[in-house]
Amino acid sequence: MNFSSLGLLPALTQVCTELGFTEATPIQELALPVLLRGEDLVGQARTGSGKTLAFALPLLQNLDVSRRSPQALILGPTRELVAQVTREIRKVGRSFPGLRVLPLAGGEPIFGQTRALEEGAHILVATPGRLLDHLDRNNVPLRMLKVLVLDEADRMLEMGFAEDLRKILEQLPSPRQTALFSATFPPDIERLSETILNTPVRVVAPEPPPEIQAWAWDPAAIGLIPLLLHLNPASALIFCNFKASASALAEELAQAGLPVGCLQGDMEQWVRDQELARFRSSVARILVATDVAARGLDISGLELVVNLELPHSPDLYLHRIGRTGRAGQPGLAISAGGRGGKLNRLAGMELPKLDLGLLPALHQGALPRWACLKISAGRRDKLRPGDVLGALTGEAGGLPSSDVGKIEVQERVTYLAVAHAVVGKAQRGLEDGRIKGMKMRVERI
């Protein structure tokens, strides 16, 4: 089905068309009519199935933008998922003047979030722990809350948020519409849905199997660096089980001259934001990560996943390799381990032994090199990607648009990719000129 046939406002349908969303995914086709009718919903769908849009569009359709008080609350397990959902809602809600979508997650100073709550917001996207902190401080007005969404509910319970969820639910107004989305439905999720939902409609999205080639790899026969050099991926995610091993591996790859970033739980939030921005903009083509990245990260077009250290469960193995092979694109997953034993138990099948003769390079020749700049202004300063592009390609910057890559405007900062050969010129042009009439600090990261 296309979005125009699902009962959406013309403004939302138009934005979907502009963003390239023409046909609804299975979970969107099943969930949208239920949520637009105001009914409670239990939705089963894996990450990457389009469920964010499935609940974001009904939220926006029923929003009263003239009243800047929280009318919808979305809870998710990780800071990364909160950031991703916030970005998606802002994109599809761009035709709503004055829309405020506020992320509330750990890793950011709580006093800044408190000030933002005082200024008012229409939609809150939060992790349970940080939301509970604000509720304990009486920072969140709830009298107008109409909708609650639990995203990746199974992961929230796995991470030990059951008690936090109970405390939050006790403080939410009723009646309200509640939607629960989960990739799996173990008994504790069934019990939660029975407790908090009112005669819900249950939908299960049929998902085609991802097109992922999975291989068993012996690192003693083919080292990681030769493997990466042979495959030449535009984007690769390498999983380690521990923070220390992830940091050490990222350092080793960097010393070998590979464009690498690192994501692990000991990093401060602003560092994690920088690493993800570098990876999304192809400045760092390789990201070494612990399982903090196994859920909640929507990295479009990810070509390769490597399990340098095997996960502890089949579910986690599937979540890791499921970062690639999304949206109908082929993916490649390579896991350290022999053809027998633990790896095959995790995969639920006997994986073929990696043979580079059967696995050609993903890209021939050298890939473009990008550098990353950070501008000390963002969405709060009314900065838009077009403002940055204009400054770089106009008289002050003089760069061709082909030398400018991804521009990612966040709340207080903006990250942009520029061709490595012109990064100095781009930085000087931005520092010497003005963006929207303002002088801004620009640094290379």
C-alpha positions as CSV (number, residue, x, y, z in Angstrom):
1,M,0.0,0.0,0.0
2,N,1.1,3.6,-0.5
3,F,0.9,6.2,2.3
4,S,-1.8,8.2,0.5
5,S,-4.2,5.3,1.0
6,L,-3.7,5.0,4.7
7,G,-5.7,8.0,5.9
8,L,-2.8,10.3,6.6
9,L,-3.0,14.1,6.4
10,P,-1.8,15.5,3.0
11,A,1.1,17.3,4.7
12,L,2.4,14.0,6.1
13,T,1.9,12.1,2.8
14,Q,3.8,14.9,1.0
15,V,6.7,14.6,3.4
16,C,6.8,10.8,3.0
17,T,7.0,11.3,-0.7
18,E,9.8,13.9,-0.4
19,L,11.8,11.5,1.8
20,G,11.3,8.7,-0.7
21,F,8.8,6.7,1.4
22,T,6.3,5.7,-1.3
23,E,5.1,2.2,-0.3
24,A,4.5,1.2,3.3
25,T,6.5,-1.6,4.8
26,P,4.5,-4.6,6.3
27,I,4.6,-3.2,9.9
28,Q,3.5,0.2,8.7
29,E,0.7,-1.2,6.7
30,L,-0.5,-3.2,9.7
31,A,0.1,-0.7,12.5
32,L,-0.8,2.6,11.0
33,P,-4.6,2.1,10.6
34,V,-4.8,0.7,14.2
35,L,-2.9,3.6,15.7
36,L,-4.8,6.2,13.7
37,R,-8.0,4.8,15.1
38,G,-6.7,5.4,18.6
39,E,-6.5,1.7,19.6
40,D,-3.8,0.1,21.7
41,L,-1.3,-2.0,19.7
42,V,1.2,-4.8,20.2
43,G,3.5,-4.9,17.2
44,Q,6.1,-7.5,16.5
45,A,8.8,-6.3,14.1
46,R,12.6,-6.4,13.9
47,T,14.9,-3.4,13.9
48,G,15.1,-2.0,10.4
49,S,11.5,-2.9,9.5
50,G,10.2,0.7,9.5
51,K,8.4,0.7,12.9
52,T,9.6,4.2,13.8
53,L,7.5,5.6,11.0
54,A,4.7,3.3,11.9
55,F,4.2,5.1,15.2
56,A,5.6,8.5,14.3
57,L,3.0,9.3,11.7
58,P,0.0,8.7,13.9
59,L,1.6,10.7,16.7
60,L,2.1,13.7,14.4
61,Q,-1.4,13.4,12.9
62,N,-3.1,13.7,16.3
63,L,-0.8,16.3,17.7
64,D,-2.0,19.7,18.8
65,V,1.1,21.9,18.0
66,S,-0.5,25.0,19.5
67,R,-0.1,23.4,23.0
68,R,3.5,23.0,23.9
69,S,3.2,20.3,26.5
70,P,4.2,16.6,26.2
71,Q,1.4,14.8,24.4
72,A,3.4,11.7,23.4
73,L,6.1,9.7,25.2
74,I,8.4,7.2,23.5
75,L,10.6,5.0,25.7
76,G,13.6,3.1,24.3
77,P,16.5,1.2,25.8
78,T,19.5,3.1,24.6
79,R,20.8,6.6,24.0
80,E,21.5,5.7,20.4
81,L,17.9,4.5,19.8
82,V,16.6,7.7,21.4
83,A,18.7,9.8,19.1
84,Q,17.7,7.8,16.0
85,V,13.9,8.0,16.8
86,T,14.2,11.7,17.6
87,R,15.8,12.4,14.2
88,E,13.2,10.4,12.3
89,I,10.3,12.2,14.0
90,R,11.8,15.5,13.3
91,K,12.3,14.6,9.6
92,V,8.7,13.5,9.1
93,G,7.4,16.3,11.2
94,R,9.1,19.1,9.4
95,S,5.9,20.4,8.0
96,F,4.6,21.2,11.5
97,P,5.6,24.7,12.4
98,G,7.1,24.9,15.9
99,L,7.2,21.2,16.5
100,R,9.5,20.3,19.4
101,V,10.8,16.7,19.9
102,L,12.9,16.5,23.0
103,P,15.4,13.6,23.6
104,L,16.0,12.7,27.3
105,A,18.8,10.2,27.7
106,G,21.9,9.8,30.0
107,G,25.3,11.1,28.9
108,E,23.9,14.7,28.7
109,P,23.8,17.2,31.6
110,I,20.5,16.9,33.3
111,F,20.2,20.7,33.9
112,G,20.3,21.4,30.1
113,Q,17.4,18.9,29.6
114,T,15.6,20.6,32.6
115,R,15.8,24.0,30.9
116,A,14.5,22.4,27.6
117,L,11.6,20.9,29.5
118,E,10.7,24.3,31.0
119,E,10.6,25.7,27.5
120,G,8.1,23.0,26.5
121,A,8.0,20.1,24.1
122,H,5.3,18.2,22.2
123,I,7.0,14.8,22.0
124,L,9.4,13.2,24.5
125,V,11.8,10.4,23.5
126,A,13.6,9.0,26.5
127,T,15.4,6.2,28.2
128,P,13.7,4.9,31.3
129,G,16.4,5.8,33.7
130,R,16.8,9.4,32.6
131,L,13.0,9.9,32.4
132,L,12.7,8.6,35.9
133,D,15.3,11.2,37.1
134,H,13.2,14.0,35.6
135,L,10.0,12.6,37.1
136,D,11.6,12.4,40.5
137,R,12.5,16.1,40.1
138,N,8.9,17.0,38.9
139,N,10.3,18.3,35.6
140,V,7.9,16.6,33.3
141,P,4.3,17.8,33.0
142,L,2.1,14.8,32.2
143,R,-1.5,16.2,32.3
144,M,-1.7,16.3,28.4
145,L,0.0,13.0,27.7
146,K,-2.2,11.0,25.3
147,V,0.1,8.4,23.8
148,L,2.8,6.1,25.2
149,V,5.1,4.0,22.9
150,L,7.5,1.3,24.2
151,D,10.1,0.7,21.5
152,E,12.2,-2.4,21.6
153,A,10.4,-3.5,24.8
154,D,12.2,-6.8,24.9
155,R,15.6,-5.1,25.0
156,M,14.4,-2.8,27.9
157,L,13.5,-5.8,30.0
158,E,16.7,-7.6,29.1
159,M,18.7,-4.5,30.3
160,G,16.9,-4.5,33.6
161,F,14.5,-1.6,33.2
162,A,11.5,-3.5,34.5
163,E,11.4,-1.7,37.8
164,D,12.0,1.7,36.2
165,L,9.2,1.0,33.7
166,R,6.8,0.1,36.6
167,K,7.6,3.4,38.4
168,I,7.1,5.4,35.2
169,L,3.8,3.7,34.3
170,E,2.4,4.5,37.8
171,Q,2.9,8.2,37.1
172,L,1.4,8.3,33.6
173,P,-2.2,9.5,33.1
174,S,-5.0,7.3,32.0
175,P,-6.9,6.8,29.7
176,R,-4.2,6.9,27.1
177,Q,-3.2,5.1,23.9
178,T,-0.4,2.6,24.3
179,A,1.7,0.9,21.7
180,L,4.3,-1.7,22.4
181,F,6.8,-2.8,19.8
182,S,9.2,-5.8,20.3
183,A,11.3,-8.0,18.0
184,T,10.5,-11.0,20.2
185,F,7.8,-12.0,22.6
186,P,9.1,-13.9,25.6
187,P,6.8,-14.5,28.6
188,D,7.8,-11.3,30.4
189,I,6.8,-9.2,27.4
190,E,3.5,-11.0,27.2
191,R,2.9,-10.2,30.9
192,L,3.9,-6.6,30.4
193,S,1.5,-6.2,27.4
194,E,-1.4,-7.7,29.4
195,T,-0.7,-5.3,32.3
196,I,-0.4,-2.0,30.5
197,L,-2.5,-2.3,27.3
198,N,-6.3,-2.1,26.9
199,T,-7.7,-4.8,24.6
200,P,-4.8,-4.3,22.1
201,V,-4.7,-5.2,18.5
202,R,-1.8,-7.5,17.9
203,V,0.1,-7.4,14.6
204,V,3.1,-9.4,13.4
205,A,5.0,-8.1,10.4
206,P,6.1,-10.8,8.0
207,E,9.8,-10.1,7.2
208,P,11.6,-11.5,4.3
209,P,14.9,-13.1,5.4
210,P,17.8,-10.6,5.0
211,E,20.2,-11.2,2.1
212,I,23.2,-11.9,4.3
213,Q,26.2,-14.0,3.3
214,A,27.6,-15.5,6.6
215,W,31.0,-17.1,6.8
216,A,33.2,-18.8,9.4
217,W,36.6,-17.1,9.6
218,D,39.9,-18.3,11.0
219,P,41.9,-15.2,12.1
220,A,45.1,-17.3,12.3
221,A,44.9,-18.0,8.6
222,I,43.8,-14.6,7.4
223,G,44.4,-11.6,9.7
224,L,41.8,-8.9,10.3
225,I,43.8,-6.2,8.5
226,P,44.5,-8.2,5.4
227,L,40.8,-9.2,5.4
228,L,39.7,-5.6,5.5
229,L,42.2,-4.6,2.8
230,H,41.0,-7.4,0.5
231,L,37.3,-6.7,1.0
232,N,37.7,-2.8,0.9
233,P,34.2,-2.1,2.4
234,A,32.8,1.4,2.3
235,S,31.4,0.7,5.8
236,A,32.2,-2.1,8.3
237,L,31.1,-2.7,11.9
238,I,33.5,-4.9,14.0
239,F,32.1,-6.3,17.2
240,C,34.2,-7.0,20.4
241,N,32.8,-8.2,23.7
242,F,34.7,-5.9,26.0
243,K,35.4,-2.2,26.1
244,A,39.1,-2.6,26.5
245,S,39.5,-5.0,23.5
246,A,37.4,-2.6,21.4
247,S,39.6,0.4,22.3
248,A,42.8,-1.6,21.7
249,L,41.6,-2.9,18.3
250,A,40.6,0.6,17.1
251,E,44.0,1.9,18.1
252,E,45.7,-1.0,16.2
253,L,43.7,-0.3,13.1
254,A,44.3,3.4,13.3
255,Q,48.1,2.8,13.5
256,A,47.8,0.6,10.4
257,G,46.3,3.7,8.6
258,L,42.7,2.5,8.4
259,P,39.9,5.1,8.8
260,V,38.4,3.7,12.1
261,G,36.2,4.9,14.9
262,C,35.3,3.3,18.2
263,L,32.0,3.0,20.2
264,Q,32.0,1.6,23.7
265,G,30.1,2.3,26.9
266,D,32.8,4.1,28.9
267,M,32.8,7.0,26.4
268,E,31.1,10.3,27.2
269,Q,28.0,11.0,25.2
270,W,29.6,13.8,23.1
271,V,32.5,11.5,22.2
272,R,30.0,8.8,21.1
273,D,28.1,11.3,19.1
274,Q,31.3,12.3,17.3
275,E,32.3,8.8,16.5
276,L,28.8,8.0,15.1
277,A,28.8,11.2,13.0
278,R,32.3,10.3,11.6
279,F,31.0,6.8,10.7
280,R,27.7,7.8,9.2
281,S,29.5,10.4,7.0
282,S,32.1,7.8,5.9
283,V,35.0,9.7,7.4
284,A,35.6,6.6,9.5
285,R,34.7,3.6,7.3
286,I,35.2,1.1,10.1
287,L,33.5,1.2,13.5
288,V,34.8,-1.0,16.3
289,A,32.0,-1.5,18.9
290,T,30.8,-3.4,21.8
291,D,27.2,-4.5,22.0
292,V,26.1,-1.0,22.8
293,A,25.9,-0.8,19.0
294,A,24.1,-4.1,18.5
295,R,20.7,-2.6,19.0
296,G,19.1,0.8,18.2
297,L,21.6,2.0,15.6
298,D,20.1,2.5,12.1
299,I,23.3,2.6,9.9
300,S,22.0,2.7,6.4
301,G,23.9,0.7,3.8
302,L,26.2,-1.1,6.2
303,E,28.2,-3.5,4.0
304,L,30.1,-5.7,6.4
305,V,29.7,-7.0,10.0
306,V,32.7,-8.8,11.6
307,N,32.4,-10.7,14.9
308,L,36.0,-10.6,16.1
309,E,34.7,-12.0,19.4
310,L,31.6,-14.2,19.4
311,P,28.5,-13.0,21.3
312,H,27.0,-15.1,24.2
313,S,23.7,-16.0,22.7
314,P,22.0,-16.8,19.3
315,D,19.7,-13.7,19.7
316,L,22.7,-11.4,20.0
317,Y,24.4,-13.0,17.1
318,L,21.3,-12.4,14.9
319,H,21.1,-8.8,16.2
320,R,24.7,-8.2,15.4
321,I,24.7,-9.5,11.8
322,G,21.3,-7.9,11.3
323,R,23.0,-4.5,11.1
324,T,23.8,-5.4,7.5
325,G,21.6,-6.8,4.7
326,R,18.8,-4.3,5.4
327,A,16.1,-2.7,3.2
328,G,16.6,-5.3,0.6
329,Q,20.3,-4.7,0.2
330,P,22.8,-7.6,0.3
331,G,25.0,-7.9,3.4
332,L,28.1,-9.7,4.5
333,A,28.8,-11.2,8.0
334,I,32.1,-12.8,8.9
335,S,32.6,-14.4,12.3
336,A,35.8,-15.7,14.0
337,G,35.4,-19.4,14.8
338,G,35.9,-22.8,13.3
339,R,33.3,-24.7,11.3
340,G,32.2,-26.6,14.4
341,G,31.3,-25.7,18.0
342,K,30.1,-22.4,19.3
343,L,29.8,-20.4,16.1
344,N,27.5,-23.0,14.4
345,R,25.4,-23.2,17.6
346,L,25.0,-19.4,17.6
347,A,24.2,-19.3,13.9
348,G,21.9,-22.4,14.0
349,M,23.6,-23.8,11.0
350,E,27.0,-24.9,9.7
351,L,28.6,-21.8,8.2
352,P,31.0,-22.2,5.2
353,K,34.7,-21.6,5.7
354,L,35.8,-18.2,4.5
355,D,37.5,-18.4,1.1
356,L,38.7,-15.0,-0.2
357,G,38.9,-16.6,-3.7
358,L,35.1,-16.9,-3.6
359,L,34.7,-13.5,-2.0
360,P,35.7,-10.6,-4.3
361,A,36.3,-7.1,-3.1
362,L,33.2,-5.1,-2.4
363,H,34.8,-2.1,-4.2
364,Q,37.5,-1.9,-6.7
365,G,40.2,0.8,-6.3
366,A,40.5,3.5,-3.7
367,L,37.3,4.9,-2.1
368,P,36.9,8.6,-1.6
369,R,38.5,10.0,1.5
370,W,36.5,12.3,3.7
371,A,37.4,14.5,6.7
372,C,35.0,15.6,9.4
373,L,34.5,19.2,10.7
374,K,32.4,20.2,13.8
375,I,30.6,23.5,13.9
376,S,29.7,25.0,17.3
377,A,26.1,25.6,16.4
378,G,23.1,23.3,15.7
379,R,19.3,23.1,15.7
380,R,18.9,25.4,18.7
381,D,20.6,28.1,16.6
382,K,18.2,27.5,13.7
383,L,21.0,26.1,11.6
384,R,20.0,23.9,8.7
385,P,22.0,21.7,6.3
386,G,21.3,24.1,3.5
387,D,22.9,27.0,5.4
388,V,26.1,25.0,5.8
389,L,26.2,23.9,2.2
390,G,25.5,27.4,1.0
391,A,28.4,28.7,3.1
392,L,30.8,26.1,1.7
393,T,29.8,26.4,-1.9
394,G,29.1,30.2,-2.0
395,E,31.6,33.0,-2.6
396,A,33.2,32.6,0.9
397,G,33.9,28.9,0.5
398,G,34.0,28.4,-3.2
399,L,33.9,24.5,-3.0
400,P,32.1,22.4,-5.6
401,S,29.1,20.6,-4.0
402,S,30.8,17.3,-4.9
403,D,33.5,18.1,-2.2
404,V,30.7,18.3,0.5
405,G,29.4,15.1,2.0
406,K,26.9,14.4,4.7
407,I,25.8,17.3,6.9
408,E,24.3,16.2,10.3
409,V,22.7,19.0,12.3
410,Q,22.3,18.0,16.0
411,E,20.9,20.0,18.9
412,R,23.9,22.1,19.7
413,V,26.6,21.1,17.1
414,T,26.8,20.2,13.5
415,Y,29.1,17.6,11.9
416,L,29.9,17.7,8.2
417,A,32.0,15.6,5.9
418,V,34.3,17.4,3.3
419,A,36.7,15.9,0.8
420,H,40.0,15.2,2.6
421,A,42.0,17.2,0.0
422,V,40.1,20.4,0.8
423,V,39.4,20.2,4.5
424,G,41.8,23.0,5.4
425,K,40.2,25.3,2.8
426,A,36.7,24.4,4.0
427,Q,37.6,25.0,7.7
428,R,39.2,28.4,6.9
429,G,36.2,29.4,4.7
430,L,33.7,28.6,7.5
431,E,35.8,30.3,10.2
432,D,36.5,33.4,8.2
433,G,33.0,33.8,6.9
434,R,29.6,33.7,8.5
435,I,26.7,31.3,8.6
436,K,23.3,32.9,8.9
437,G,25.2,36.1,9.9
438,M,26.9,34.4,12.8
439,K,30.6,33.7,13.4
440,M,31.1,30.1,14.5
441,R,33.9,28.0,15.9
442,V,34.9,25.2,13.5
443,E,37.2,22.3,14.4
444,R,38.4,19.2,12.7
445,I,37.7,15.9,14.5
